[in-house]
Amino acid sequence: MKNKVPESENESKNKIIKEIYEKYANDILIYLYRCTNNYHLACDLLQDTFLNFIRIFSDKELIEESKAKIYLFQTAKNLFINNYRKIKKQVILSYNDEIETKQNTSTQINPEEQVLNIEDQKIKEKMLNELLEHLDQEEKTIIILRYNLDLKLEEIAEIMNKSISSISRRIQKIQKKLLKIAQNKKFL
């Protein structure tokens, strides 16, 4: 017969898991969406990511936030790769209005400026996605984690199971590659 966990301990774990979900779900969803170009698939993979997290960490006494973040991104990356292998088609990224990005709401912008900003953002997003199409999946992952989600090199290295110096060199190579592609496409 299993020992019952006291209700307050379960409530405490549930609260921690909820806090971790609220803190990282949006970033993981953005990452998965950029990888899949499919909002609903990204949501499914996000759900699977957190189900795995709950399954693994629900029996642990303490969940360290830094380990949780790394585990979540590693799991999301692995779930995406497994799904990608399953469907075996090229990932094409495109702009989708369903994804809510974090916006600075501290300044008031008039409606005309808002429309121009949205259109400008769409153009930049389209150009970025067009550039990302020229990268392999690992390169896309590194760039999205670094520049879209603002993760530190250490965090990316842990997620990608590589050394920090390897990630740093890889980012430099990818930047040069993207610059060359942008120049060829006359984006710059």
N, C-alpha and C positions, 0 to 999 in steps of 0.2 A: 504494500500500500504506500502510495506517494505521500511525502510530507507536504502539507498544505503551507503555502507561503502566506504569511500574514497579509491581510488586505491592505494595510498601510504601505507595505513594501511594494506590492503590485501597483498601487496608486502612484507611488514615487517613481517607479520604473516607467509607467505610462506617461507621467508628466515629463520625464527626461526625454523619452522617445518623441513625444509631441513637440517639445522644444527643438530637438534636433531636426525633426521634419520641417517645422516652420522656418528654421534657419537655413537649411540647405535644399529644400525641395525645388524652389524656383531656379536656383543655379543649375541643379542637375537636370531639370526639365529643359532649360535653355540649351545646355550641352547636348542632351539627347535629341532635341529638335534639330539643332544644327547638324548633327550627325545623320539623322534619318530623313529630314525634310518632310516629316509626317507628324503632325501634331498629336493625332490619336495614338500612333505607335509610340511616340515619345512618352505620352501619358501612361501607356501600358508598361513600358520599360521602367518608368519611374516607380510605378506601383510595385513591380517585381523587385526592384532595387530595395525598396523599403520593407517588403515582405521578407526578403532574405536577411536584411538587417535585423528585423524584429525576431526572426527565427534564431539567428546566431546570438544576438545580444540579450534576449529576454531572460536567459538563464544566468547571465553574468551579474555579479553583484554591483559592479560599478562600470559605467560606460564613460571612457575618456573622450571628450569632445574631439580632440585632434585625431584620435584613432578612428572615431566614427566618421569624420569627414573623409579621411583617406579611404576607409573601407567602402563608403557609399560611392565615391567616384570610381574606385576600382571595380566595384560590382556593376555600376552603370556602364562602364567601358566594356567589361566582359560580356554583359548581356547584349549590348549593341553588337559587338563582334560576332557573337553566336547567332544573333538574328540576321546580321549582314551575310554571314556565310550561308544561312538557310535560304535566303531569297536570291543570293548571288546576282545582284544587279548593282549598277553604279549608283552611288549616293549623289544626288544633285540637290544642292541647297538653294532655297529661294526664300524670298521675304514672305512672311505670313503675319497678318494682323492679329491673329489669335494669341500670339505670344506677347505677354505683357512684359515690357522691360522696365527696369527701375528708372524712374524719371525724377529729376529734381523739381519739386513743386514749390520751392521756397520763393521763386520769383514769378511775378505776374507777367504774362505775355499776352499781347492782344491777339484776337482771333486770326488776323491776316498773317501775323508772324508764326502762329501755331501751324497754320496750313503750310506755309513755306518750310518750316522746320520739319514737318512730317514728310513732305515731298523730298526735301533734301536728305532726310534719313533714309527714305526708301531708295533713293538713287545710290547713296553710299552703301546701303545694305546689298543692293543688287550687284554693285561693283565688287564688293567684298566676296559675295557668294560666287561670283564668276571667277575670281582669283582662287578661291578655295577649291573649286572644281579641278584645278590643276595639281592639287596635292594628294598624296596617298592618305589612307585613313589615319596612320600614326601621326603624320605631319599635321593633319586637320585637328586631331585631338590635342596635340601640343599647343597649337596656335589658339584654339578655342579656350583651353584651360588657362593659358597665360594672359591673353589679351581681352577675351570676352568675359571671363570669370575672375580675372585678376588674381589667380593663384600664384603663390610664391614658387620659385624654382624647386625648393625642397619638397613642396607638396606634389608638384608635377612629377618629380623624380620618383617619389614613393608610389604615386598612382601608376606610373608607367613602368615601374620596376627597373629603373635605370639610375645611373649616378647623376649627381647634380651637374658635374662638369659635362657629361654627355648631353644632358638636356640643354645646357647653356650653348654648347657648340651646335647642337641641332637647331635651336632657335635662330642662331646667327645664319646658318645655311638656308633655312626656310625663308628668313627675311630677304636674303639676297635673291633667292629664287623668285619670291613674290615681287620684288622690285623689278627684276628683269621682265617678268610676265606683264606687270603693270605698264612698264615702258613700251613693250611690244604692242600692247593693246591701246596705247596712247591714253591711259588713265592719268598719267603724270605729264 
